[in-house]
């Protein structure tokens, strides 16, 4: 939560530079908070799964992948690509199901993996692979572009500079999202200490969580635009 607090303080000064009023910023922060006050979505479940297997610090790469994908989706929304994506229904569906298939594949492979020691598990998980998992899981739902395209205009004042407002909104969302991912990861790491000697059980729990994340991604209502992290 310190990250969220620092973000609020940082952009408080920006508000007084006429980029965004303090009232508008608080309303936006409350909206984002309500959005995240729901059961974990695919990206959160993936973070839990990787933290169980590899520890919280190494799994920060998963969070970085998720936030990178969200940043690109925000950029696409800012440049009005939501309309272009909406016109490519087949591509939208293909991206979604490719992400589902990827998560199922990773989940099955994890479930069936041999139970090495915790140290070997960590060594066998390069950060670039965890980053890729987080990135692909988040990017697998291009409808996130619609979510940001619908959310940001509600808090933008057309009479003020647009770019700084988009930066404030985007950075705040990423700060809150990153904090939530870290909290899930830390909670999972505490559970890891109790299961330290149960390597096969950890693999099966992690595998089932990944497959569950794939199920959540597949079950998302096609009519509802939400970020893939939820």
N, C-alpha and C positions, 0 to 999 in steps of 0.2 A: 504493500500500500504506500510505501515511501515514494515509489516511482510516480504514482498517481498524484501524491501531494506535491512533489517537486514540479510536476507538469502544470498543476493548477497555479502555483506561485509564479512559474516562469511566464505563463500566458496571461496572468493577471496584469502585468505591466503592458503587454501588447494591447490588452483591451483598452487601456487608457491612452493608447496612441491612435485611437479611433479605428483600429482594425476590426474590433468586435466588442460589444458592450459586455460588461460583467454579467448582467442578467441573462443575456443570450447564451453566454458560455456555460453558466450554471445550468440552464435549461437543457443544453446539449449534453452536458456531463450526466445529468439525471436520466436523460433518455438512454444514453449508452449503458448506464448502470442498470437500468431496468431490463435492457436487452440481455445483459449477461447474467441476470438473476434467474437463470433457467437451468435445467439439467445439462450436463456437459454434452457437447456435440462431438463430431468426428475428430477435430484437431485436439480438443482437450483429452479425449479418450486415448488418442495416439500418444500424447505427452505423458499420460499416466502409464501407459504400457511401456514406453521406452525408459521412463524413470524407474520402473520396477525392475527392468532387466539390466540397465546400464548406469543407474544412478542419476541424480538430478543435474549435477554439473555437466556431465557429458550430454544429457538430453536437452540442454539449453540450445543445442544446435537444431533440435526439432522445432523449438519455439522460434528460432531465428528464421527457419525456412517458412513457417506459417506467416510470420510478420512480413517477410519479403514478398510472398505471394499477395498478401493483403495490400501492400504498398503499390504493387503493380496494378491491382484491381482498382484501387483508388485513382491511380493515374489515368487508367482507361476511362473511368467514370468522369473524371475532370475534363478529359478531351472529347467527351460525348460519344464514346465508342459503344455505349449501351444500345443505341439504335442499330448500329451495324451488327452487333452480336445477336440482337433480337431477330434480325432478318436471316440469320443462319441457324435455323432450328436444328438441322441435322448435325451441324458441327457442335452445337451446344450439347446435344444428346450424346454424341460420340465422346466428348471430353468428360462428361459426367460418368459414363459407364467405363471408360478407360481407368478413371480414378478408383471406381468401385472394384474393378478387377485387380488393380494393383494392390489395394489394401487386403483383399481376400488372399492373393498370392503370398504377400508378406506374412499375413496371419497364419496361414497353413504351414509355411516354412518355419515360422517361429514355434508353432505348436509341436511340430515333429522334430525339432532340433534336439540334439543330445544335451544333457545337463552338465555343461562345464562349470568349473568354479567361477565365483563372482569376478575374480581378477581376470580370468581368461575371457569372460563375457565382455567386460569393459574393453579389453584390448582388441577384441574381435569386432568392435563397433566403431569404425572410423566416423568422425564427426560429419564428414561430407555425406555419408550415407544417411545419417539421422537428419541432416539438413534437407536432403532430397525427399525423404519421407514426409517431413513437415510441409515442404513446399508443394509437393504433388497432391497431398491430401487437401490443402487449402485451395490450390489452383483447380482442383477437379470439379469445383462448383463455380462456373463462370457467372452464375446468377448473382454472385456477390457484387459484380459490377452494377447491376440494377439496384441492389440494396444501397450502395453508396451514392448512386445517382439520384435515388429517391430521398435519402437521408440528408445529405449535405445542403441541398437548396432550402430546406426548412429553416436553416439557421444562418443563411447568408443574406446579408444586406446588400442589395444591388447598388446602393449609393456609396458604398465603401470599396476599397481595393479588394478584388476577388481573390487573387493569388494568396495573400497573407491569410485570409479567412480559411481557404482550403487547407493551407498548411497547418493552421491551428486545429481545425477539425480532424484532419488526418493524423497528426501527431498525438492528439489526445486519445483517439480511438486505439492507436497502436500501443500507447502506454497502458491503457486499461486492459487491453487484450493480453499484452505481455505479462502484466501483473497476475492476471487470472491463470495463465498457463503456468507461471512459476509457482503459484500456490498449489495447483494440482500436482505439479511435479514434486514439490517438497513433501506434500502429504503422501505421495506414493513412495518416496524414498524412505520415509519413516516406517512404512509397512515392509519395505525391503529388508530392514534390519531384523525383523521377526521371521522372515522367510529365507534368511541368508543361506541356510543349509538345504533348502528345498529347490534345487536348481530346476528339476523337471517341472515342478508345480509352477514356478515362476514363468517358465516357457509357455506352459499351457494357459495360464492366466493372461499373459501378454498376447498370445496368439488369439485367444477368444476376444480380448478387448479390441484388437485390430479388425477382426472379422465383424464385431459388433459395430465398429466405426463405419465399416463398409456398408452395413445394413442401414445405418442412420443416413448415410449419404444417398443410398439408393431410394430410401423412403421419403426423401424430401419432396414436398408438394411442388410440382412443376409450376404452379401458379404463384408461389411465394418466393420472393427474392430475398435471400439471406446470405450472409457471409458463410463460407464453408467451415469456419471455425466453430459455428454454432449448429 
